[in-house]
Every structure is written in structure tokens, then in C-alpha cells.
Amino acid sequence: LIWTAGRLVVAGPDTHAFEVDPRNRGSCAAIRFAPGTAPVLLGVPAHELRDHRIDLTELWPRRAVAALTGRLARSADPAAALEEFALARSSETGPPDPLTAAV
């Protein structure tokens, strides 16, 4: 989950190197999830996101994403705020698939 240019982007699992478009390069804050965790937290199977970069608004209601992006924009440390969000969300969603975590 990447916070960049005022928006949240979901980076799915990659099967090859991904080059960032020069127009999208700049400062960002991001969080990488342990294997099997992102599908539970985001509510989307990993294979649907494979090799894609999409706005979180394509997965979640705009109001929920706007609240989170507003929180990150107001934060002195967006990376810490993103981590706090992920920890809070994980307490609401439950654990990842144990088989995926074991692999």
C-alpha cells in the first residue's frame, strides 16, 4: 500500500520487475504486508492484483479511502500513520490464511 501524490495505490504481487513511470516518481510512504496478509486486509484475492498498480478507490468505498488519505495528509509522519492504520485494520479482519503464511 503506497501513499504518493495524495493518493493510495495498491501494488499487487509482482511476477517481474516493475518500473515506476517517471511522472509518478517522488516522495512516498509505503507498507509491505507479510505473505497472505494483504488479501485479508484489503478484501481482494492476491491473484486479482498480480502485476497491477491500482488506486485503493477501485477496491474500497471512496468515503473510506478519503478518510484514510485525509489522515495521512494531516500526519507529520505518513509512514507511521499508514502502519497504525494497517495494525488497526488487522485487528478488525482477522489473521491471514495459515497455509499462505507457512509457505
N, C-alpha and C positions, 0 to 999 in steps of 0.2 A: 504494500500500500504506500503510494508515493504522494506527498504533498508538494506541489510545484505550481508556480504561477497562479496561486489562488484556487487551485482545484485538486481533487483527489483522484489519482489514477491507480487502477488495479493492474499490476503486472502479473500475468499468469505464469505458470511454469514454462520454462523455455527448453526447447529441444536443440537450439542452436544459439549462437551469439546474437545479441540484439543491439543494433546501433541506434542511438538517440538522434532524432532529427536535429540538426543544428539550431533550428528555430525554437526548439524546446529545451535547449541547454541553459542551465542557470542553477541558482541555489535551490535546494530541495531538502526535505526531511522525509525519511522513509523508514518503514519497519518491515523486516522479513519474518515470516512465520515459520515455525518448525513444521516439518513434513506432516501433512494431514490436518493442520490447524486452520489454514485459510478457508477451505470449503465449509467448515463448521461456522467460522466467524462471519464469513461473507454470505453464506447461504446458497452457494453455487458450486457444483461439482468442478473439481480442478480441470478435468478434460475439456470443459466448455471454455476455459480461459487459456488453454495451452497456446503459447506463442502469440498472445494478444496483449495489447495495452488498451484498456478502456476506462472511461470515466466511471466513477462509482455511481453516478446518477443513472447509469444504464442497468444497475443491479438493485439499487435501493431507491426508496421514495425521495424525491427532490427535497422535501422538508427535512428529512433526517440528515441528508448529506449537507444541506445548507447550515443546519445547526452545528454539525461537526466542522465544516470549513470555517464557520464564524469563530468557533472556539479556537481553532488552530491559528487563524489570522490575528486574534487578540493575544495569543500566548507569546511570552518573551522567549520561550523555548518550544517551538512547534514539535520537535522530535520527542521531547518529554511528554507533551500533551498527546501526541499520537500513541505513544507507549501506554499512557494512562487509559486512553480510550480502548486500546486492544485488551488490556488487562480487565477492565470493567466489562467489556463485551464478552470475554471468555468466561466470566463468572455467570453470565446470563445464558450462554449457549450450551455449555457442557463440554466434555472432553472430545478430542478427535478420535477417529476410528483407531482402536488399539493395533490393528493389523498394519495400517499405514505407518503409524508411529514406530512399530517394530522394524519395518523394512528400512 
